[in-house]
């Protein structure tokens, strides 16, 4: 769904190259996550972050999370990057992938999938905000902020697409 609004105008090769840049960014974010864990192992990350006014909590849990998340991002980025390189170097696979990518039916299915998922997420998040307010104020405020951010993003995207089309 990369640059869906501009898909008809952009050649598929360019789309793949932009995706490759995004895959490199995923790898770099994964390396940053692993670097945080390494910094904590080698030096005292708590004292380093306290100089910036950041207090780390649940550090042992976060080390495991950042290690797993960082490794997953690196692996996903590498696999997707290699896939793109293979597509660009193999003419037959490139053509099949391009046909699949530009197919109207597939575009429609992706569009419906994202719309439906968005509505389901909106309903689930609203329900979670209502329920969390009964039990924990911090969770309630976090979910409420997420809900407002989601609404703002949804409204902004809608207005941009309305003006553009």
C-alpha positions in Angstrom: 0.0 0.0 0.0 3.1 2.2 -0.3 2.1 5.6 -1.8 -1.3 4.2 -2.7 -2.5 7.6 -3.9 0.3 7.9 -6.3 0.5 4.3 -7.5 -0.8 4.9 -11.0 1.9 7.5 -11.7 4.9 5.8 -10.1 6.8 3.0 -11.9 6.9 -0.3 -10.0 10.7 -0.2 -10.0 10.7 3.1 -8.2 8.2 1.7 -5.6 10.5 -1.2 -5.0 13.5 1.1 -4.5 11.5 3.2 -2.0 10.5 0.1 -0.2 14.2 -0.9 0.0 15.0 2.4 1.7 12.2 1.7 4.2 13.7 -1.8 4.8 17.1 -0.2 5.5 15.3 2.2 8.0 13.7 -0.9 9.7 17.2 -2.4 10.0 18.6 0.8 11.5 15.7 1.0 14.0 16.4 -2.6 15.0 20.1 -1.8 15.5 19.2 1.1 17.7 17.0 -1.1 19.9 19.9 -3.6 20.2 22.3 -0.7 20.9 20.2 0.4 23.8 20.4 -3.1 25.4 24.2 -3.2 24.7 24.6 0.2 26.3 22.9 -1.0 29.4 25.1 -4.1 29.5 28.4 -2.3 28.9 27.8 1.0 30.8 25.2 2.3 33.1 22.3 3.3 30.9 20.4 4.6 33.9 23.0 7.2 34.8 23.4 8.2 31.1 19.6 8.8 30.7 19.2 10.5 34.1 21.4 13.3 32.7 18.7 14.0 30.2 15.9 13.7 32.8 14.8 10.3 31.6 14.0 7.7 34.2 13.9 4.1 32.9 11.5 1.8 34.6 11.1 -2.0 34.3 14.6 -2.1 32.7 14.9 -5.9 32.9 11.6 -6.3 31.0 12.5 -3.6 28.5 15.9 -5.3 27.8 14.1 -8.4 26.7 11.6 -6.4 24.7 14.2 -4.3 23.0 16.3 -7.3 22.2 13.5 -9.3 20.7 11.9 -6.3 18.9 15.2 -5.1 17.6 16.2 -8.6 16.3 12.8 -9.0 14.7 13.1 -5.6 12.9 16.5 -6.5 11.7 15.5 -9.9 10.4 12.3 -8.6 8.7 14.2 -5.7 7.1 16.9 -8.0 5.8 14.4 -10.5 4.4 12.3 -7.8 2.7 15.4 -6.1 1.4 16.7 -9.3 -0.1 13.3 -10.0 -1.6 13.3 -6.6 -3.3 16.8 -7.2 -4.6 15.7 -10.6 -6.1 12.7 -9.0 -7.7 14.8 -6.2 -9.3 17.4 -8.7 -10.6 15.0 -11.4 -11.9 12.9 -10.2 -14.8 10.3 -13.0 -14.6 9.7 -12.6 -10.9 9.6 -8.8 -11.3 6.9 -9.0 -13.9 4.8 -11.4 -11.9 5.1 -9.2 -8.8 4.3 -6.0 -10.8 1.2 -7.6 -12.2 0.1 -8.7 -8.8 0.9 -5.3 -7.3 -1.0 -3.3 -9.9 -4.0 -5.7 -10.2 -7.2 -3.8 -9.5 -8.8 -6.7 -7.6 -5.8 -7.0 -5.2 -5.9 -3.2 -4.7 -9.6 -3.4 -3.9 -9.1 -6.2 -1.4 -6.2 -4.3 0.3 -8.3 -1.2 0.5 -11.3 -3.0 2.0 -9.0 -4.9 4.4 -7.4 -1.7 5.7 -10.7 0.0 6.0 -12.3 -2.9 7.9 -9.3 -3.3 10.2 -9.4 0.5 10.9 -13.1 0.3 11.9 -12.5 -2.8 14.1 -9.5 -1.1 15.8 -11.5 2.1 16.4 -14.3 0.2 18.1 -12.0 -2.0 20.1 -10.0 1.0 21.3 -13.1 2.9 22.3 -14.3 -0.1 24.2 -10.9 -0.4 25.9 -11.0 3.3 26.9 -14.4 2.8 28.5 -13.4 -0.3 30.4 -10.0 0.9 31.5 -11.5 4.0 33.0 -13.1 1.8 35.7 -9.8 0.2 36.8 -6.7 2.2 36.1 -6.4 6.0 35.4 -2.9 5.7 33.8 -4.1 3.1 31.3 -7.3 5.1 30.7 -5.3 8.3 29.9 -2.9 6.4 27.7 -5.7 4.8 25.7 -7.6 8.0 25.5 -4.6 9.8 24.2 -4.1 7.0 21.6 -7.8 7.3 20.6 -7.5 11.1 20.1 -4.2 10.6 18.1 -6.0 8.0 16.0 -9.0 10.4 15.4 -6.6 13.2 14.5 -4.7 11.0 12.1 -7.9 9.7 10.5 -9.4 13.2 10.1 -6.1 14.6 8.7 -5.8 11.8 6.2 -9.4 12.2 5.2 -9.1 15.9 4.6 -5.9 15.5 2.6 -7.5 12.8 0.4 -10.6 14.9 0.0 -8.6 17.9 -1.2 -6.4 15.7 -3.4 -9.2 13.8 -5.1 
